[in-house]
Structures are given as C-alpha cells and as structure tokens.
Amino acid sequence: MRVEIKTIFCATDVSDFSNHAVSWGIALAREFSAKLYVCHVVDFPTSITYGDGPIFFVDQQSQAIGNANHQLEQLVGDKEVQWEPLVTIGHAGDEISRLAKEKGADLAISATHGRSGLKRLILGSVTERLMRTLHCPLLIVRGPEHDLNILSEQGLRFKKILVGCDFSEDSALAFQHGLSLAQEFQSELHLVHVMEPPVYVDMFKTSVEYGEERQVDLQTRIKNKLRKMVPTEAFNWCTPQTVLLDGPSHEELIRYAKTNKMDLIVLGVRGQGLVERLFVGSTTDRVVRQTPCPALSVCLPE
C-alpha cells in the first residue's frame, strides 16, 4: 500500500547545520508534489515560564518572529515549491508536535543537531518524546557531507533502504513506509531481523546438536516470515533481501547499514525489543550519531 505524502513539516533552528533539513524538505516536497511547512521555534529560558527571569516583552517577541521569518524566506528563496513559514515561541519539542498535528503533516524532518533549539530537539530526552508524540513519521537527517550520494541538485536518490523488522505492529507500520519509499524511488529493499540470544534462549535448552537444528529451523521460519511481509505485486519491481543478524540490535543494524552503504534506515519506535531498545534513552544518541545515513522513525498513532 502506497503511503501518501501530501504535507511535509520541516524544523530548523536556522543554524547552518540544521538548515540542511530544509534542503531535504524541499527535495521531498518536489518529489511528492507536497506542501512544505518550514518551522522555527523561538525558544526561551525556562525561568521565564515561571516568572523568575526577565520579562520577554511583546515587541521583543515580534522582533524575534520577524527576524526568523526573514531568515526562512532567505533560506527557501525562489525554490519552486509550495511552502509556508511557521514561526512560534515556546519549547521546541512541544511546539513542533503541536504544529505538525495542526497542519496534518504526513512527514516531519529535522537534523541530528544544531547550535541551540534543534540540538535539544534531537538529542536526549526531547527526541524520545518527539518520536512518540509526533503523529507522523520523523525523518532524522545528518549533515551535507553524509548525504552527497543521496541528496543533490538533481533530486533524491534512495538506492538502498533498510527496514528493521521484529514483527511488532510498529515494525509492520515501518515496513509499510519503507516499502512505499522503495517503490517511489525504485530502491533495493533490505528487510533485517536481529536475533538477540535472550529472546530465543528457551529454544536452546536441549542438546547442542538438537539446538543447532532448532536454530537452523528458526532462521528458516523467520526468513519465510520476512518474505511473506512483501505483497506479491511488489516482486514486479523489486527483489527484497531478507537478512538475519545476530547480536545487539543497534550495533548490528549500524554495522549492516555501514557495510552495505544504505541510504535510509526505517524503524518503528515501540517494537517488542528491537526498536524499543534502539530508540530509548542514551541508545538514541548512539544510533542517530553512528548511522551513516538518514533514519526514519515511525510510531503507531495514539
């Protein structure tokens, strides 16, 4: 089933690094003929919220919003894309989730880090909240030096897409998005399942020889299950690769993505082990910082 992308929501703190997310937004908006919203949140100290800091006067707010709008206008320039700037004042994570839902975004985009707001947005606890509060998938992109083979003036080229599959509902939704993007860009599709020993420990309590037989049988069944996820008609335009890895999930997926030069990794947020461990707490930083390509996190709607 094709996933329609009609509205794209892009966040930037207007630093050089985070503005790279806007380039992605423009390219994807062109690819899907979608409406693009470019959002900047003017953050303010927590103390102001509770009245302990200096008053943030109305004229200062207006000036900050006016400056941000001007920067966004310069950033997008005369690019041939339907777009609208969104500038607000508040806490980045809360405002981005609110505005993305208000505008009915089908996809949100942000860079891995920025000088101020976006650094707090993408790293640490705010990221966990954002990935779980956004009603739409979040595309987390890296710096321009990492995307030379994917994003260019000629457009986007996703040659290889990796989807992490643990057979949970979140994983199934991630697969739908990965499959749809693979069809859109005629990409190689890699369906990867990580076999972490603790999950299968009950299957290896018998003799070593019998345990090895059971392991081979289990691997065969998992590969068959991965293949059955792919609709029959999809085989007309791609030959999905089913891959089993063994070890810590985040390490194996990162290693596979690097070794096989993936252009995109797609993961559900609340998987039954695979992705939940990938995207909770400090593991978030390791995955986002170490993946050599953009990552698309997909969360089931509330």
C-alpha positions, 0 to 999 in steps of 0.5 A: 500500500502506497503511503501518501505524502501530501504535507511535509513539516520541516524544523530548523533552528536556522543554524547552518547545520540544521538548515540542511533539513530544509534542503531535504524538505524541499527535495521531498516536497518536489518529489511528492508534489507536497506542501512544505511547512518550514518551522522555527521555534523561538525558544526561551529560558525556562525561568521565564515560564515561571516568572523568575527571569526577565520579562520577554516583552511583546515587541521583543517577541515580534522582533524575534518572529520577524527576524526568523521569518526573514531568515526562512524566506532567505533560506527557501528563496525562489525554490519552486515549491509550495511552502509556508513559514511557521514561526512560534515561541515556546519549547521546541519539542512541544511546539513542533508536535503541536504544529505538525498535528495542526497542519496534518503533516504526513512527514516531519524532518529535522537534523541530528543537531544544531547550535541551540533549539534543534540540538535539544530537539534531537538529542536526549530526552526531547527526541524520545518524546518527539518520536512518540508524540509526533503523529507522523513519521520523523525523518532524522537527517545528518549533515551535507557531507553524509548525504552527497550520494543521496541528496543533490541538485538533481533530486533524491536518490534512495538506492538502498533502504533498510527496514528493521523488522521484529514483527511488532505492529510498529515494525509492520507500520515501518515496513509499510513506509519503507516499502512505499519509499522503495517503490517511489524511488525504485530502491533495493529493499533490505528487510533485517531481523536481529536475533538477540540470544535472550529472546530465543534462549528457551529454544536452546535448552536441549542438546547442542546438536538438537539446538543447532537444528532448532536454530537452523529451523528458526532462521528458516521460519523467520526468513519465510516470515520476512518474505511473506511481509512483501505483497506479491505485486511488489516482486514486479519491481523489486527483489527484497533481501531478507537478512538475519543478524545476530547480536545487539540490535543497534550495533548490528543494524549500524554495522549492516547499514555501514557495510552495505552503504544504505541510504535510509534506515526505517524503524518503528519506535515501540517494537517488542525489543528491537526498536524499543531498545534502539530508540530509548534513552542514551541508545538514541544518541548512539544510533542517530550519531553512528548511522551513516545515513538518514533514519526514519522513525515511525510510531503507531498513532495514539 
